[in-house]
Amino acid sequence: MACEFLVSNGVLPQEELNAYLLRAKEKYGKEPKRISIQVDGDEVALDYTFDAKPFERIRRITGYLVGTTDRFNNAKRAEEHDRVKHSI
């Protein structure tokens, strides 16, 4: 994934942009989708944009809040399979 740089009010060398990208990776543990850089003299304001996390559906199954049943043991899978599903 390539990070997009949006620089306003100035021009920055590629080495400095790479340093901001490295800082974001170290600070947040993931690469941003976009870095907006506002140049104000010798100072810069950084704004990072990351990809949205995928939505995971949570539901109550056999008394437990779960996203998926892949970690259920055989007994809990059988209980989930045998339960009565009510319609609305």
Distance bins in CASP14 RR format, pairs under 12 A and 6 or more apart:
PFRMAT RR
TARGET T0000
AUTHOR 0000-0000-0000
RMODE 2
METHOD distances of the structure
MODEL  1
1 21 0 0 0 0 0 1 0 0 0 0 0
1 25 0 0 0 0 0 1 0 0 0 0 0
1 30 0 0 0 0 1 0 0 0 0 0 0
1 31 1 0 1 0 0 0 0 0 0 0 0
1 32 0 0 0 0 1 0 0 0 0 0 0
1 33 1 0 0 1 0 0 0 0 0 0 0
1 34 0 0 0 0 0 1 0 0 0 0 0
1 50 0 0 0 0 0 1 0 0 0 0 0
1 51 0 0 0 0 1 0 0 0 0 0 0
2 17 0 0 0 0 0 1 0 0 0 0 0
2 21 0 0 0 0 1 0 0 0 0 0 0
2 31 0 0 0 0 1 0 0 0 0 0 0
2 32 0 0 0 0 0 1 0 0 0 0 0
2 33 0 0 0 0 1 0 0 0 0 0 0
2 34 0 0 0 0 0 1 0 0 0 0 0
2 35 0 0 0 0 0 1 0 0 0 0 0
3 17 0 0 0 0 1 0 0 0 0 0 0
3 18 0 0 0 0 1 0 0 0 0 0 0
3 20 0 0 0 0 1 0 0 0 0 0 0
3 21 1 0 1 0 0 0 0 0 0 0 0
3 22 0 0 0 0 0 1 0 0 0 0 0
3 23 0 0 0 0 0 1 0 0 0 0 0
3 24 0 0 0 0 1 0 0 0 0 0 0
3 25 0 0 0 0 1 0 0 0 0 0 0
3 30 0 0 0 0 0 1 0 0 0 0 0
3 31 1 0 1 0 0 0 0 0 0 0 0
3 32 1 0 1 0 0 0 0 0 0 0 0
3 33 1 0 0 1 0 0 0 0 0 0 0
3 34 1 0 0 1 0 0 0 0 0 0 0
3 35 1 0 0 1 0 0 0 0 0 0 0
3 36 0 0 0 0 0 1 0 0 0 0 0
3 37 0 0 0 0 0 1 0 0 0 0 0
3 48 0 0 0 0 1 0 0 0 0 0 0
3 49 0 0 0 0 1 0 0 0 0 0 0
3 50 0 0 0 0 0 1 0 0 0 0 0
3 51 0 0 0 0 0 1 0 0 0 0 0
4 17 0 0 0 0 0 1 0 0 0 0 0
4 21 0 0 0 0 0 1 0 0 0 0 0
4 31 0 0 0 0 0 1 0 0 0 0 0
4 32 0 0 0 0 1 0 0 0 0 0 0
4 33 1 0 0 1 0 0 0 0 0 0 0
4 34 1 0 1 0 0 0 0 0 0 0 0
4 35 1 0 0 1 0 0 0 0 0 0 0
4 36 0 0 0 0 1 0 0 0 0 0 0
4 37 0 0 0 0 0 1 0 0 0 0 0
4 48 0 0 0 0 0 1 0 0 0 0 0
4 49 0 0 0 0 1 0 0 0 0 0 0
5 11 0 0 0 0 0 1 0 0 0 0 0
5 12 0 0 0 0 1 0 0 0 0 0 0
5 13 0 0 0 0 0 1 0 0 0 0 0
5 14 0 0 0 0 1 0 0 0 0 0 0
5 16 0 0 0 0 1 0 0 0 0 0 0
5 17 1 0 1 0 0 0 0 0 0 0 0
5 18 0 0 0 0 1 0 0 0 0 0 0
5 19 0 0 0 0 0 1 0 0 0 0 0
5 20 1 0 0 1 0 0 0 0 0 0 0
5 21 0 0 0 0 1 0 0 0 0 0 0
5 24 0 0 0 0 0 1 0 0 0 0 0
5 32 0 0 0 0 1 0 0 0 0 0 0
5 33 0 0 0 0 0 1 0 0 0 0 0
5 34 1 0 0 1 0 0 0 0 0 0 0
5 35 1 0 1 0 0 0 0 0 0 0 0
5 36 0 0 0 0 1 0 0 0 0 0 0
5 37 1 0 0 1 0 0 0 0 0 0 0
5 39 0 0 0 0 0 1 0 0 0 0 0
5 44 0 0 0 0 0 1 0 0 0 0 0
5 46 0 0 0 0 0 1 0 0 0 0 0
5 47 0 0 0 0 0 1 0 0 0 0 0
5 48 0 0 0 0 0 1 0 0 0 0 0
5 49 0 0 0 0 0 1 0 0 0 0 0
6 12 0 0 0 0 0 1 0 0 0 0 0
6 17 0 0 0 0 0 1 0 0 0 0 0
6 20 0 0 0 0 0 1 0 0 0 0 0
6 32 0 0 0 0 0 1 0 0 0 0 0
6 33 0 0 0 0 0 1 0 0 0 0 0
6 34 1 0 0 1 0 0 0 0 0 0 0
6 35 1 0 0 1 0 0 0 0 0 0 0
6 36 1 0 1 0 0 0 0 0 0 0 0
6 37 1 0 0 1 0 0 0 0 0 0 0
6 38 0 0 0 0 1 0 0 0 0 0 0
6 39 0 0 0 0 0 1 0 0 0 0 0
6 45 0 0 0 0 0 1 0 0 0 0 0
6 46 0 0 0 0 0 1 0 0 0 0 0
6 47 0 0 0 0 1 0 0 0 0 0 0
6 48 0 0 0 0 0 1 0 0 0 0 0
6 49 0 0 0 0 1 0 0 0 0 0 0
7 13 0 0 0 0 0 1 0 0 0 0 0
7 14 0 0 0 0 0 1 0 0 0 0 0
7 16 0 0 0 0 1 0 0 0 0 0 0
7 17 1 0 0 1 0 0 0 0 0 0 0
7 20 0 0 0 0 0 1 0 0 0 0 0
7 34 0 0 0 0 0 1 0 0 0 0 0
7 35 0 0 0 0 1 0 0 0 0 0 0
7 36 0 0 0 0 1 0 0 0 0 0 0
7 37 1 0 1 0 0 0 0 0 0 0 0
7 38 0 0 0 0 1 0 0 0 0 0 0
7 39 1 0 0 1 0 0 0 0 0 0 0
7 40 0 0 0 0 0 1 0 0 0 0 0
7 44 0 0 0 0 1 0 0 0 0 0 0
7 45 0 0 0 0 0 1 0 0 0 0 0
7 46 0 0 0 0 0 1 0 0 0 0 0
7 47 0 0 0 0 0 1 0 0 0 0 0
8 35 0 0 0 0 0 1 0 0 0 0 0
8 36 1 0 0 1 0 0 0 0 0 0 0
8 37 1 0 0 1 0 0 0 0 0 0 0
8 38 1 0 1 0 0 0 0 0 0 0 0
8 39 1 0 0 1 0 0 0 0 0 0 0
8 40 0 0 0 0 1 0 0 0 0 0 0
8 44 0 0 0 0 0 1 0 0 0 0 0
8 45 0 0 0 0 1 0 0 0 0 0 0
8 46 0 0 0 0 0 1 0 0 0 0 0
8 47 0 0 0 0 0 1 0 0 0 0 0
9 36 0 0 0 0 0 1 0 0 0 0 0
9 37 0 0 0 0 1 0 0 0 0 0 0
9 38 1 0 0 1 0 0 0 0 0 0 0
9 39 1 0 1 0 0 0 0 0 0 0 0
9 40 1 0 0 1 0 0 0 0 0 0 0
9 41 0 0 0 0 1 0 0 0 0 0 0
9 43 0 0 0 0 0 1 0 0 0 0 0
9 44 0 0 0 0 1 0 0 0 0 0 0
9 45 0 0 0 0 1 0 0 0 0 0 0
10 16 0 0 0 0 0 1 0 0 0 0 0
10 37 0 0 0 0 1 0 0 0 0 0 0
10 38 0 0 0 0 1 0 0 0 0 0 0
10 39 1 0 1 0 0 0 0 0 0 0 0
10 40 0 0 0 0 1 0 0 0 0 0 0
10 41 0 0 0 0 1 0 0 0 0 0 0
10 42 0 0 0 0 0 1 0 0 0 0 0
10 44 0 0 0 0 1 0 0 0 0 0 0
11 17 0 0 0 0 0 1 0 0 0 0 0
11 37 0 0 0 0 0 1 0 0 0 0 0
11 39 0 0 0 0 1 0 0 0 0 0 0
11 44 0 0 0 0 0 1 0 0 0 0 0
12 18 0 0 0 0 0 1 0 0 0 0 0
12 19 0 0 0 0 1 0 0 0 0 0 0
12 20 0 0 0 0 1 0 0 0 0 0 0
12 21 0 0 0 0 0 1 0 0 0 0 0
12 35 0 0 0 0 0 1 0 0 0 0 0
12 37 1 0 0 1 0 0 0 0 0 0 0
12 38 0 0 0 0 0 1 0 0 0 0 0
12 39 1 0 0 1 0 0 0 0 0 0 0
12 41 0 0 0 0 0 1 0 0 0 0 0
12 42 0 0 0 0 0 1 0 0 0 0 0
12 44 1 0 0 1 0 0 0 0 0 0 0
12 46 0 0 0 0 0 1 0 0 0 0 0
13 19 0 0 0 0 1 0 0 0 0 0 0
13 20 0 0 0 0 0 1 0 0 0 0 0
14 20 0 0 0 0 0 1 0 0 0 0 0
14 21 0 0 0 0 0 1 0 0 0 0 0
15 21 0 0 0 0 0 1 0 0 0 0 0
15 22 0 0 0 0 0 1 0 0 0 0 0
16 22 0 0 0 0 0 1 0 0 0 0 0
16 23 0 0 0 0 0 1 0 0 0 0 0
16 35 0 0 0 0 0 1 0 0 0 0 0
16 37 0 0 0 0 1 0 0 0 0 0 0
16 39 0 0 0 0 0 1 0 0 0 0 0
16 44 0 0 0 0 1 0 0 0 0 0 0
16 46 0 0 0 0 0 1 0 0 0 0 0
17 23 0 0 0 0 0 1 0 0 0 0 0
17 24 0 0 0 0 0 1 0 0 0 0 0
17 32 0 0 0 0 0 1 0 0 0 0 0
17 34 0 0 0 0 0 1 0 0 0 0 0
17 35 1 0 0 1 0 0 0 0 0 0 0
17 36 0 0 0 0 0 1 0 0 0 0 0
17 37 1 0 0 1 0 0 0 0 0 0 0
17 39 0 0 0 0 0 1 0 0 0 0 0
17 44 0 0 0 0 0 1 0 0 0 0 0
17 46 0 0 0 0 0 1 0 0 0 0 0
18 24 0 0 0 0 0 1 0 0 0 0 0
18 25 0 0 0 0 0 1 0 0 0 0 0
18 31 0 0 0 0 0 1 0 0 0 0 0
18 35 0 0 0 0 0 1 0 0 0 0 0
19 25 0 0 0 0 0 1 0 0 0 0 0
19 26 0 0 0 0 0 1 0 0 0 0 0
19 35 0 0 0 0 0 1 0 0 0 0 0
19 37 0 0 0 0 0 1 0 0 0 0 0
19 44 0 0 0 0 0 1 0 0 0 0 0
19 46 0 0 0 0 0 1 0 0 0 0 0
20 26 0 0 0 0 0 1 0 0 0 0 0
20 27 0 0 0 0 0 1 0 0 0 0 0
20 31 0 0 0 0 0 1 0 0 0 0 0
20 32 0 0 0 0 1 0 0 0 0 0 0
20 34 0 0 0 0 0 1 0 0 0 0 0
20 35 1 0 1 0 0 0 0 0 0 0 0
20 36 0 0 0 0 0 1 0 0 0 0 0
20 37 1 0 0 1 0 0 0 0 0 0 0
20 39 0 0 0 0 0 1 0 0 0 0 0
20 44 0 0 0 0 1 0 0 0 0 0 0
20 45 0 0 0 0 0 1 0 0 0 0 0
20 46 1 0 0 1 0 0 0 0 0 0 0
20 47 0 0 0 0 0 1 0 0 0 0 0
20 48 0 0 0 0 1 0 0 0 0 0 0
21 27 0 0 0 0 0 1 0 0 0 0 0
21 28 0 0 0 0 0 1 0 0 0 0 0
21 29 0 0 0 0 0 1 0 0 0 0 0
21 30 0 0 0 0 0 1 0 0 0 0 0
21 31 1 0 0 1 0 0 0 0 0 0 0
21 32 1 0 0 1 0 0 0 0 0 0 0
21 33 0 0 0 0 0 1 0 0 0 0 0
21 34 0 0 0 0 0 1 0 0 0 0 0
21 35 1 0 0 1 0 0 0 0 0 0 0
21 37 0 0 0 0 0 1 0 0 0 0 0
21 46 0 0 0 0 0 1 0 0 0 0 0
21 48 0 0 0 0 1 0 0 0 0 0 0
22 28 0 0 0 0 0 1 0 0 0 0 0
22 29 0 0 0 0 0 1 0 0 0 0 0
22 31 0 0 0 0 1 0 0 0 0 0 0
22 32 0 0 0 0 0 1 0 0 0 0 0
22 35 0 0 0 0 0 1 0 0 0 0 0
23 29 0 0 0 0 0 1 0 0 0 0 0
23 31 0 0 0 0 0 1 0 0 0 0 0
23 32 0 0 0 0 0 1 0 0 0 0 0
23 35 0 0 0 0 1 0 0 0 0 0 0
23 37 0 0 0 0 0 1 0 0 0 0 0
23 44 0 0 0 0 0 1 0 0 0 0 0
23 46 0 0 0 0 1 0 0 0 0 0 0
23 48 0 0 0 0 1 0 0 0 0 0 0
24 30 0 0 0 0 1 0 0 0 0 0 0
24 31 1 0 0 1 0 0 0 0 0 0 0
24 32 1 0 1 0 0 0 0 0 0 0 0
24 33 0 0 0 0 0 1 0 0 0 0 0
24 34 0 0 0 0 0 1 0 0 0 0 0
24 35 1 0 0 1 0 0 0 0 0 0 0
24 36 0 0 0 0 0 1 0 0 0 0 0
24 37 0 0 0 0 0 1 0 0 0 0 0
24 46 1 0 0 1 0 0 0 0 0 0 0
24 47 0 0 0 0 0 1 0 0 0 0 0
24 48 1 0 1 0 0 0 0 0 0 0 0
24 49 0 0 0 0 0 1 0 0 0 0 0
24 50 0 0 0 0 1 0 0 0 0 0 0
25 31 1 0 1 0 0 0 0 0 0 0 0
25 32 0 0 0 0 1 0 0 0 0 0 0
25 35 0 0 0 0 0 1 0 0 0 0 0
25 48 0 0 0 0 0 1 0 0 0 0 0
25 50 0 0 0 0 0 1 0 0 0 0 0
26 32 0 0 0 0 0 1 0 0 0 0 0
27 35 0 0 0 0 0 1 0 0 0 0 0
27 46 0 0 0 0 0 1 0 0 0 0 0
27 48 0 0 0 0 1 0 0 0 0 0 0
27 50 0 0 0 0 0 1 0 0 0 0 0
28 35 0 0 0 0 0 1 0 0 0 0 0
28 46 0 0 0 0 0 1 0 0 0 0 0
28 48 1 0 0 1 0 0 0 0 0 0 0
28 49 0 0 0 0 0 1 0 0 0 0 0
28 50 1 0 0 1 0 0 0 0 0 0 0
28 51 0 0 0 0 0 1 0 0 0 0 0
29 48 0 0 0 0 0 1 0 0 0 0 0
29 50 0 0 0 0 1 0 0 0 0 0 0
30 48 0 0 0 0 1 0 0 0 0 0 0
30 49 0 0 0 0 0 1 0 0 0 0 0
30 50 1 0 0 1 0 0 0 0 0 0 0
30 51 0 0 0 0 1 0 0 0 0 0 0
30 53 0 0 0 0 0 1 0 0 0 0 0
31 48 0 0 0 0 1 0 0 0 0 0 0
31 49 0 0 0 0 0 1 0 0 0 0 0
31 50 0 0 0 0 1 0 0 0 0 0 0
31 51 0 0 0 0 1 0 0 0 0 0 0
32 46 0 0 0 0 1 0 0 0 0 0 0
32 47 0 0 0 0 1 0 0 0 0 0 0
32 48 1 0 1 0 0 0 0 0 0 0 0
32 49 1 0 1 0 0 0 0 0 0 0 0
32 50 1 0 1 0 0 0 0 0 0 0 0
32 51 0 0 0 0 1 0 0 0 0 0 0
33 47 0 0 0 0 0 1 0 0 0 0 0
33 48 0 0 0 0 1 0 0 0 0 0 0
33 49 1 0 1 0 0 0 0 0 0 0 0
33 50 1 0 1 0 0 0 0 0 0 0 0
33 51 1 0 1 0 0 0 0 0 0 0 0
33 52 0 0 0 0 1 0 0 0 0 0 0
34 46 0 0 0 0 0 1 0 0 0 0 0
34 47 0 0 0 0 1 0 0 0 0 0 0
34 48 1 0 0 1 0 0 0 0 0 0 0
34 49 1 0 1 0 0 0 0 0 0 0 0
34 50 0 0 0 0 1 0 0 0 0 0 0
34 51 0 0 0 0 1 0 0 0 0 0 0
35 44 0 0 0 0 0 1 0 0 0 0 0
35 45 0 0 0 0 0 1 0 0 0 0 0
35 46 1 0 0 1 0 0 0 0 0 0 0
35 47 1 0 0 1 0 0 0 0 0 0 0
35 48 1 0 1 0 0 0 0 0 0 0 0
35 49 1 0 0 1 0 0 0 0 0 0 0
35 50 0 0 0 0 0 1 0 0 0 0 0
36 44 0 0 0 0 0 1 0 0 0 0 0
36 45 0 0 0 0 1 0 0 0 0 0 0
36 46 1 0 0 1 0 0 0 0 0 0 0
36 47 1 0 1 0 0 0 0 0 0 0 0
36 48 1 0 0 1 0 0 0 0 0 0 0
36 49 1 0 0 1 0 0 0 0 0 0 0
37 43 0 0 0 0 0 1 0 0 0 0 0
37 44 1 0 1 0 0 0 0 0 0 0 0
37 45 1 0 0 1 0 0 0 0 0 0 0
37 46 1 0 1 0 0 0 0 0 0 0 0
37 47 1 0 0 1 0 0 0 0 0 0 0
37 48 0 0 0 0 0 1 0 0 0 0 0
37 49 0 0 0 0 0 1 0 0 0 0 0
38 44 1 0 0 1 0 0 0 0 0 0 0
38 45 1 0 1 0 0 0 0 0 0 0 0
38 46 0 0 0 0 1 0 0 0 0 0 0
38 47 1 0 0 1 0 0 0 0 0 0 0
39 45 0 0 0 0 1 0 0 0 0 0 0
39 46 0 0 0 0 0 1 0 0 0 0 0
40 46 0 0 0 0 0 1 0 0 0 0 0
55 67 0 0 0 0 0 1 0 0 0 0 0
56 65 0 0 0 0 0 1 0 0 0 0 0
56 66 0 0 0 0 0 1 0 0 0 0 0
56 67 1 0 1 0 0 0 0 0 0 0 0
56 68 0 0 0 0 1 0 0 0 0 0 0
57 65 0 0 0 0 0 1 0 0 0 0 0
57 66 0 0 0 0 1 0 0 0 0 0 0
57 67 1 0 0 1 0 0 0 0 0 0 0
57 68 0 0 0 0 1 0 0 0 0 0 0
58 64 0 0 0 0 0 1 0 0 0 0 0
58 65 1 0 1 0 0 0 0 0 0 0 0
58 66 1 0 0 1 0 0 0 0 0 0 0
58 67 1 0 1 0 0 0 0 0 0 0 0
58 68 0 0 0 0 1 0 0 0 0 0 0
59 65 1 0 0 1 0 0 0 0 0 0 0
59 66 1 0 0 1 0 0 0 0 0 0 0
59 67 1 0 0 1 0 0 0 0 0 0 0
59 68 0 0 0 0 1 0 0 0 0 0 0
59 69 0 0 0 0 1 0 0 0 0 0 0
59 80 0 0 0 0 0 1 0 0 0 0 0
59 85 0 0 0 0 0 1 0 0 0 0 0
60 66 1 0 0 1 0 0 0 0 0 0 0
60 67 0 0 0 0 0 1 0 0 0 0 0
60 80 0 0 0 0 0 1 0 0 0 0 0
60 83 0 0 0 0 0 1 0 0 0 0 0
61 67 0 0 0 0 1 0 0 0 0 0 0
61 68 0 0 0 0 1 0 0 0 0 0 0
61 69 1 0 0 1 0 0 0 0 0 0 0
61 71 0 0 0 0 0 1 0 0 0 0 0
61 72 0 0 0 0 1 0 0 0 0 0 0
61 76 0 0 0 0 1 0 0 0 0 0 0
61 77 0 0 0 0 0 1 0 0 0 0 0
61 79 0 0 0 0 1 0 0 0 0 0 0
61 80 1 0 1 0 0 0 0 0 0 0 0
61 81 0 0 0 0 0 1 0 0 0 0 0
61 83 1 0 0 1 0 0 0 0 0 0 0
61 85 0 0 0 0 0 1 0 0 0 0 0
62 69 0 0 0 0 1 0 0 0 0 0 0
62 72 0 0 0 0 1 0 0 0 0 0 0
62 73 0 0 0 0 0 1 0 0 0 0 0
62 75 0 0 0 0 0 1 0 0 0 0 0
62 76 1 0 0 1 0 0 0 0 0 0 0
62 77 0 0 0 0 1 0 0 0 0 0 0
62 78 0 0 0 0 0 1 0 0 0 0 0
62 79 1 0 1 0 0 0 0 0 0 0 0
62 80 1 0 1 0 0 0 0 0 0 0 0
62 81 0 0 0 0 0 1 0 0 0 0 0
62 82 0 0 0 0 1 0 0 0 0 0 0
62 83 1 0 0 1 0 0 0 0 0 0 0
62 84 0 0 0 0 0 1 0 0 0 0 0
62 85 0 0 0 0 0 1 0 0 0 0 0
63 72 0 0 0 0 0 1 0 0 0 0 0
63 76 0 0 0 0 0 1 0 0 0 0 0
63 79 0 0 0 0 1 0 0 0 0 0 0
63 80 0 0 0 0 0 1 0 0 0 0 0
63 83 0 0 0 0 0 1 0 0 0 0 0
64 71 0 0 0 0 0 1 0 0 0 0 0
64 72 0 0 0 0 1 0 0 0 0 0 0
64 76 0 0 0 0 1 0 0 0 0 0 0
64 79 0 0 0 0 0 1 0 0 0 0 0
64 80 0 0 0 0 1 0 0 0 0 0 0
66 72 1 0 0 1 0 0 0 0 0 0 0
66 76 0 0 0 0 1 0 0 0 0 0 0
66 77 0 0 0 0 0 1 0 0 0 0 0
66 80 0 0 0 0 1 0 0 0 0 0 0
68 77 0 0 0 0 0 1 0 0 0 0 0
68 80 0 0 0 0 0 1 0 0 0 0 0
69 76 1 0 0 1 0 0 0 0 0 0 0
69 77 1 0 0 1 0 0 0 0 0 0 0
69 78 0 0 0 0 0 1 0 0 0 0 0
69 79 0 0 0 0 0 1 0 0 0 0 0
69 80 1 0 1 0 0 0 0 0 0 0 0
69 81 0 0 0 0 1 0 0 0 0 0 0
69 83 0 0 0 0 0 1 0 0 0 0 0
70 76 0 0 0 0 0 1 0 0 0 0 0
70 77 0 0 0 0 1 0 0 0 0 0 0
70 80 0 0 0 0 0 1 0 0 0 0 0
71 77 0 0 0 0 0 1 0 0 0 0 0
71 80 0 0 0 0 0 1 0 0 0 0 0
72 78 0 0 0 0 1 0 0 0 0 0 0
72 79 0 0 0 0 1 0 0 0 0 0 0
72 80 1 0 0 1 0 0 0 0 0 0 0
72 81 0 0 0 0 0 1 0 0 0 0 0
73 79 0 0 0 0 1 0 0 0 0 0 0
73 80 0 0 0 0 0 1 0 0 0 0 0
74 80 0 0 0 0 0 1 0 0 0 0 0
74 81 0 0 0 0 0 1 0 0 0 0 0
75 81 0 0 0 0 0 1 0 0 0 0 0
75 82 0 0 0 0 0 1 0 0 0 0 0
76 82 0 0 0 0 0 1 0 0 0 0 0
76 83 0 0 0 0 0 1 0 0 0 0 0
77 83 0 0 0 0 0 1 0 0 0 0 0
END
